[in-house]
Each structure stands twice: as structure tokens, then as C-alpha cells.
Amino acid sequence: MIIIDELLFRHVEKEGFRNFCLVMQHKFPVPSRTTVACDCLNLFLDEKQNLKKVLKKERVCLTTDT
């Protein structure tokens, strides 16, 4: 949700979001913004590695019109 909706990491610390999480699943611990930031970074690094693997197997041509 943070990535797709391009929300700030501090969004998870706001009262409205915390209340929303409590209503949806009261046993779910709401992560801190540093945890969310680290998770997003790790996801980015994993996807970057996957993209590198795919691009090593394929030929890619990039062009631009300026």
C-alpha cells in the first residue's frame, strides 16, 4: 500500500492508519516507519537483482528522441 499509493513512510504512524489496522485485524502489529522503509528498500534491492538476471539473458536496445 505504501509503495502503490506512494505514501510517506510516516503514514503508518498516524492515528487514522493505526485505527484502520485495529479494525481490520486487531492482532496485527503496526510496523514503525523505519521498519516499513527497510522493507521497501529490501524489496527494491531484490527486484533490482531479479531485473539484472533477466537482462543478462536478453538483449535490450534503448533509443531516445530529443
SERO-4910 file (N, C-alpha, C, O; in steps of 0.05 Angstrom, whole numbers):
BEGIN
 pado doro    nc1    nc2    nc3   cac1   cac2   cac3    cc1    cc2    cc3    oc1    oc2    oc3
  Met    A     16    -24      0      0      0      0     17     25      0     11     44    -14
  Ile    A     38     25     15     56     48     17     69     53    -10     71     76    -19
  Ile    A     78     32    -24     91     35    -50     71     42    -71     75     61    -87
  Ile    A     50     27    -73     30     31    -94     17     58    -93     15     72   -114
  Asp    A     10     67    -69     -3     93    -66     17    116    -62      9    139    -59
  Glu    A     43    110    -63     64    129    -59     60    146    -34     62    171    -35
  Leu    A     55    132    -12     51    145     14     78    150     27     98    136     22
  Leu    A     79    169     45    103    173     61    105    151     81     85    139     90
  Phe    A    130    144     89    134    123    109    121    130    135    112    112    150
  Arg    A    120    155    142    108    163    168     78    159    168     65    162    189
  His    A     66    153    145     37    148    144     28    126    163      6    127    174
  Val    A     46    106    168     38     84    186     37     92    215     27     77    232
  Glu    A     48    115    221     48    125    249     24    143    256     20    151    278
  Lys    A      8    149    236    -15    167    240    -38    152    253    -42    128    249
  Glu    A    -54    166    269    -75    154    285    -96    141    267   -106    119    274
  Gly    A   -103    153    245   -123    141    227   -115    114    216   -131     96    215
  Phe    A    -90    112    208    -80     87    197    -79     65    219    -86     42    214
  Arg    A    -71     73    243    -69     54    265    -97     44    272   -101     20    278
  Asn    A   -117     62    273   -145     54    278   -155     36    256   -169     16    262
  Phe    A   -149     42    232   -156     25    209   -145     -3    213   -160    -23    209
  Cys    A   -120     -5    220   -108    -32    224   -121    -47    247   -125    -71    245
  Leu    A   -128    -33    268   -141    -46    291   -168    -57    283   -176    -78    291
  Val    A   -183    -42    266   -209    -51    257   -206    -75    239   -221    -94    241
  Met    A   -186    -74    221   -183    -96    201   -172   -122    215   -183   -143    209
  Gln    A   -152   -119    231   -141   -142    245   -127   -132    271   -105   -121    270
  His    A   -141   -136    293   -130   -125    318   -105   -138    328    -91   -127    345
  Lys    A    -98   -162    318    -74   -176    326    -50   -168    310    -27   -176    316
  Phe    A    -54   -153    289    -32   -145    271    -16   -122    283    -28   -101    288
  Pro    A      9   -126    289     25   -104    300     32    -84    277     44    -92    257
  Val    A     25    -59    281     31    -39    260     61    -33    262     71    -26    283
  Pro    A     75    -36    239    104    -31    239    110     -1    241     94     16    235
  Ser    A    135      4    250    144     32    251    152     41    223    154     25    205
  Arg    A    156     67    220    164     77    193    191     68    185    197     64    162
  Thr    A    209     63    205    236     53    198    234     24    188    249     16    170
  Thr    A    216      8    199    212    -19    190    201    -19    162    209    -35    145
  Val    A    181     -2    157    169      0    130    190      9    110    192     -2     88
  Ala    A    207     28    117    228     38     99    248     16     93    256     13     70
  Cys    A    256      1    113    274    -22    109    262    -43     91    275    -54     74
  Asp    A    237    -49     96    223    -70     80    221    -61     50    225    -77     32
  Cys    A    215    -35     46    213    -25     19    241    -26      5    243    -33    -18
  Leu    A    261    -18     20    288    -19      8    296    -48      1    307    -52    -20
  Asn    A    291    -66     19    297    -95     13    282   -105    -11    292   -120    -27
  Leu    A    257    -97    -13    241   -105    -36    253    -94    -62    255   -108    -82
  Phe    A    261    -68    -61    273    -56    -84    299    -70    -92    303    -75   -115
  Leu    A    316    -76    -72    341    -90    -78    337   -118    -90    351   -126   -108
  Asp    A    317   -132    -80    310   -159    -91    301   -156   -119    309   -172   -137
  Glu    A    283   -137   -125    273   -134   -152    295   -124   -171    295   -131   -195
  Lys    A    313   -109   -161    336    -99   -177    353   -123   -185    362   -125   -208
  Gln    A    358   -141   -167    374   -165   -173    359   -183   -193    371   -193   -212
  Asn    A    333   -186   -190    317   -202   -209    318   -190   -237    321   -204   -256
  Leu    A    316   -163   -239    318   -150   -264    345   -153   -277    346   -158   -302
  Lys    A    366   -152   -262    393   -156   -273    396   -184   -284    408   -187   -305
  Lys    A    385   -204   -270    386   -232   -280    371   -234   -307    381   -248   -325
  Val    A    348   -222   -309    332   -224   -334    347   -209   -356    348   -219   -379
  Leu    A    358   -186   -351    371   -170   -372    397   -183   -381    406   -178   -404
  Lys    A    410   -199   -365    434   -213   -373    428   -234   -395    444   -240   -411
  Lys    A    403   -245   -394    395   -266   -413    384   -254   -438    383   -268   -459
  Glu    A    375   -229   -438    362   -217   -461    378   -194   -472    395   -182   -458
  Arg    A    373   -187   -497    385   -164   -509    365   -141   -507    341   -145   -514
  Val    A    375   -118   -499    357    -95   -496    370    -72   -512    393    -66   -510
  Cys    A    353    -58   -527    361    -35   -542    345    -11   -533    320    -12   -532
  Leu    A    359     10   -525    345     34   -516    351     56   -536    374     60   -544
  Thr    A    330     71   -543    334     94   -561    318    118   -549    300    114   -533
  Thr    A    327    141   -557    313    165   -548    309    184   -572    325    184   -591
  Asp    A    289    200   -571    285    222   -590    286    248   -574    270    252   -556
  Thr    A    304    265   -581    306    290   -567    303    314   -586    304    337   -578
***
